[in-house]
Amino acid sequence: MARPDEKRPATPTSLETRLPVSSSVVTAGRMTASARSEQADSGPAAERSAPLHSLRNEIRVWTRDLLIAIGLALVIIVFLYQPVKVEGTSMAPLLSDQERIFINKFVYRFEPIQRGDVVVFWYPLDHSKSFIKRVVGLPGETVEIRQGAVYVNGKIVPEPYVPPQYEDLSDFAQVSVPKDSYFVMGDHRISSNDSRVFGSVASRFIYGRAVFAYWPVDHFGSLSTTEADTK
């Protein structure tokens, strides 16, 4: 009779073991509901911040691309082109005094100097100075001037870039252009110190070709190698 009574205390012990489990389940359920509530609250805020984040990314991309473009432009200008200022009127009317232009410093590494090119070179009598003139005679040719008309190898050379008011009607005896040298003259013939005075220019002294004028604004544009604009 006493043995069944000894087994009854097992029942409350079993209930005590289940209560914490039930409590834990309720607590977890509350935490889950709270987390869902927080997620529900944060949803609209995330949606509002998405366009702003996208705009910031787009601005960063545009800024990066702009800086790359500016860097490439600077590299091209510094290593391929050089800005120079023209002093004097010996190349008028194509170039005026104080005009700003770009010269291509590498063009003659890939192609030969041609008649009509407007070139920049170190002055043969003073290498600290630079001159700008037009190529008239090529290596091995003969150059002669008769009453202002230029003859190369005995044939007259048309010069539409020299206006009548800038012609020099004097004569110049025939000379031969040495190998690897060039006979250069200014378009303003009556006001130019050129190969008629200091002789032909060696190719090693020529370091660029005039390609583009950028100042003053009304002279903005490419520089033709065959014709002068009526500026």
C-alpha positions as CSV (number, residue, x, y, z in Angstrom):
1,M,0.0,0.0,0.0
2,A,2.9,2.4,0.7
3,R,4.6,1.7,-2.7
4,P,2.1,3.5,-5.0
5,D,2.2,6.6,-2.7
6,E,6.0,6.8,-3.2
7,K,5.6,7.2,-7.0
8,R,3.2,10.3,-6.8
9,P,6.0,12.9,-6.2
10,A,7.3,12.1,-9.7
11,T,4.3,13.9,-11.3
12,P,5.1,17.5,-10.0
13,T,8.8,17.0,-10.8
14,S,7.8,16.3,-14.4
15,L,5.6,19.4,-14.6
16,E,8.4,21.6,-13.2
17,T,10.6,20.3,-16.0
18,R,8.1,21.3,-18.7
19,L,7.3,24.8,-17.4
20,P,10.7,26.3,-18.2
21,V,10.4,24.9,-21.7
22,S,6.9,26.5,-22.1
23,S,8.2,29.7,-20.8
24,S,11.1,29.7,-23.2
25,V,8.8,29.2,-26.1
26,V,6.7,32.1,-25.1
27,T,9.8,34.3,-24.7
28,A,11.2,33.3,-28.1
29,G,7.8,34.0,-29.6
30,R,7.8,37.5,-28.1
31,M,11.4,38.1,-29.4
32,T,10.4,37.0,-32.8
33,A,7.4,39.3,-32.9
34,S,9.6,42.2,-31.7
35,A,12.2,41.5,-34.4
36,R,9.5,41.4,-37.0
37,S,8.2,44.7,-35.8
38,E,11.6,46.2,-36.0
39,Q,12.0,44.9,-39.6
40,A,8.6,46.3,-40.5
41,D,9.6,49.7,-39.1
42,S,13.0,49.7,-40.9
43,G,11.5,48.7,-44.3
44,P,10.3,52.2,-45.3
45,A,13.5,53.8,-44.1
46,A,15.6,51.5,-46.2
47,E,13.4,52.2,-49.2
48,R,13.8,56.0,-48.7
49,S,17.6,55.7,-48.4
50,A,18.0,53.6,-51.6
51,P,17.6,56.4,-54.1
52,L,20.0,58.6,-52.1
53,H,22.6,55.8,-52.1
54,S,22.2,55.4,-55.8
55,L,22.7,59.1,-56.5
56,R,25.9,59.1,-54.4
57,N,27.3,56.2,-56.4
58,E,26.5,57.9,-59.6
59,I,28.2,61.1,-58.5
60,R,31.3,59.1,-57.5
61,V,31.4,57.4,-60.9
62,W,31.0,60.7,-62.8
63,T,33.7,62.4,-60.7
64,R,36.1,59.5,-61.3
65,D,35.5,59.6,-65.1
66,L,35.9,63.4,-65.1
67,L,39.3,63.1,-63.3
68,I,40.5,60.4,-65.6
69,A,39.5,62.5,-68.7
70,I,41.3,65.6,-67.3
71,G,44.4,63.4,-66.5
72,L,44.5,62.0,-70.0
73,A,44.1,65.5,-71.5
74,L,47.0,66.8,-69.4
75,V,49.2,63.9,-70.5
76,I,48.4,64.5,-74.1
77,I,49.1,68.3,-73.8
78,V,52.3,67.9,-71.8
79,F,53.8,65.0,-73.8
80,L,52.4,65.4,-77.3
81,Y,51.6,69.1,-77.6
82,Q,53.2,72.2,-76.3
83,P,51.6,75.7,-75.9
84,V,53.8,78.5,-77.3
85,K,53.5,82.2,-77.7
86,V,54.3,83.9,-81.0
87,E,56.4,87.0,-80.7
88,G,56.7,89.3,-83.8
89,T,54.9,89.5,-87.1
90,S,57.2,87.5,-89.4
91,M,54.4,84.8,-89.9
92,A,51.6,87.3,-90.5
93,P,48.9,87.0,-91.6
94,L,48.7,83.4,-90.5
95,L,50.0,84.2,-87.0
96,S,50.0,87.5,-85.2
97,D,52.1,89.0,-82.5
98,Q,51.4,87.5,-79.0
99,E,49.2,84.8,-80.5
100,R,49.0,81.5,-78.6
101,I,49.3,78.2,-80.4
102,F,49.9,74.5,-79.8
103,I,52.7,72.7,-81.6
104,N,53.0,69.0,-82.1
105,K,56.3,67.8,-80.7
106,F,56.2,64.2,-82.0
107,V,54.8,64.5,-85.5
108,Y,58.2,64.4,-87.2
109,R,59.0,61.1,-85.5
110,F,56.4,59.5,-87.6
111,E,56.3,61.5,-90.8
112,P,58.8,63.6,-92.8
113,I,58.9,67.4,-92.8
114,Q,57.1,68.7,-95.9
115,R,57.1,71.9,-97.9
116,G,54.6,74.3,-96.5
117,D,54.9,73.1,-92.9
118,V,55.0,75.8,-90.3
119,V,57.8,74.6,-88.0
120,V,59.3,75.7,-84.7
121,F,63.1,75.4,-84.3
122,W,66.0,76.5,-82.3
123,Y,67.6,79.6,-83.8
124,P,70.8,78.4,-85.4
125,L,72.8,81.4,-84.2
126,D,71.5,81.2,-80.6
127,H,70.0,78.0,-79.4
128,S,68.4,79.7,-76.4
129,K,65.8,81.2,-78.8
130,S,63.1,79.6,-80.8
131,F,61.8,80.7,-84.2
132,I,58.7,79.8,-86.2
133,K,58.8,79.8,-90.0
134,R,57.5,78.0,-93.0
135,V,59.4,75.3,-94.9
136,V,60.2,76.4,-98.5
137,G,63.1,74.2,-99.6
138,L,63.8,70.5,-98.8
139,P,67.1,68.7,-98.4
140,G,69.0,68.5,-101.7
141,E,66.9,71.1,-103.5
142,T,68.0,74.5,-104.9
143,V,66.2,77.7,-103.8
144,E,66.3,81.0,-105.6
145,I,64.2,84.2,-105.4
146,R,63.6,86.5,-108.4
147,Q,61.8,89.7,-107.7
148,G,60.0,88.1,-104.8
149,A,59.0,84.9,-106.6
150,V,60.5,81.7,-105.1
151,Y,62.0,79.1,-107.4
152,V,62.8,75.6,-106.2
153,N,64.9,73.5,-108.6
154,G,64.2,76.1,-111.2
155,K,60.4,76.0,-110.9
156,I,58.3,78.7,-109.4
157,V,56.5,77.7,-106.2
158,P,52.9,79.1,-105.7
159,E,52.6,80.8,-102.3
160,P,49.0,81.7,-101.7
161,Y,49.9,82.3,-98.0
162,V,51.9,85.4,-98.9
163,P,49.7,88.4,-99.5
164,P,50.9,91.0,-102.1
165,Q,51.5,93.6,-99.4
166,Y,53.8,91.3,-97.6
167,E,56.0,90.3,-100.5
168,D,59.7,91.2,-100.8
169,L,60.5,91.9,-104.4
170,S,64.2,91.7,-104.0
171,D,66.3,88.9,-105.4
172,F,68.2,86.1,-103.6
173,A,70.9,84.1,-105.3
174,Q,70.5,80.4,-105.8
175,V,71.6,78.2,-102.9
176,S,71.6,74.4,-102.4
177,V,69.9,73.1,-99.3
178,P,72.3,70.7,-97.4
179,K,71.4,67.2,-96.5
180,D,69.1,66.9,-93.4
181,S,68.4,70.6,-93.6
182,Y,65.6,72.9,-94.6
183,F,65.2,76.3,-96.1
184,V,62.7,78.3,-94.1
185,M,61.1,81.7,-94.6
186,G,58.4,83.8,-92.9
187,D,55.2,84.6,-94.7
188,H,55.7,88.3,-94.0
189,R,58.7,88.5,-96.3
190,I,59.6,92.1,-95.8
191,S,59.7,91.6,-92.0
192,S,61.3,88.2,-91.5
193,N,64.7,87.0,-90.3
194,D,65.0,83.6,-92.0
195,S,67.1,81.3,-94.1
196,R,68.0,84.2,-96.4
197,V,69.9,85.6,-93.4
198,F,71.1,82.6,-91.3
199,G,71.0,79.8,-93.9
200,S,69.3,76.5,-93.9
201,V,68.1,74.9,-90.6
202,A,69.4,71.4,-89.7
203,S,66.6,68.9,-88.9
204,R,67.9,68.3,-85.4
205,F,67.0,71.9,-84.5
206,I,63.4,71.5,-85.6
207,Y,61.3,70.3,-82.7
208,G,57.6,70.8,-83.6
209,R,55.0,71.8,-86.1
210,A,52.3,74.5,-85.5
211,V,48.9,72.8,-85.5
212,F,46.4,74.8,-83.6
213,A,45.7,78.4,-82.5
214,Y,43.7,79.0,-79.3
215,W,44.2,82.7,-78.5
216,P,42.9,85.2,-79.2
217,V,39.5,83.6,-79.6
218,D,38.8,85.0,-83.1
219,H,41.9,83.1,-84.3
220,F,40.7,79.8,-82.7
221,G,41.2,76.9,-85.1
222,S,43.6,74.6,-86.9
223,L,46.6,76.1,-88.7
224,S,46.7,75.2,-92.4
225,T,50.1,74.3,-93.9
226,T,49.2,75.6,-97.3
227,E,47.1,78.7,-96.9
228,A,46.9,81.6,-94.6
229,D,43.6,82.8,-93.3
230,T,42.7,86.4,-93.9
231,K,42.8,87.5,-90.3
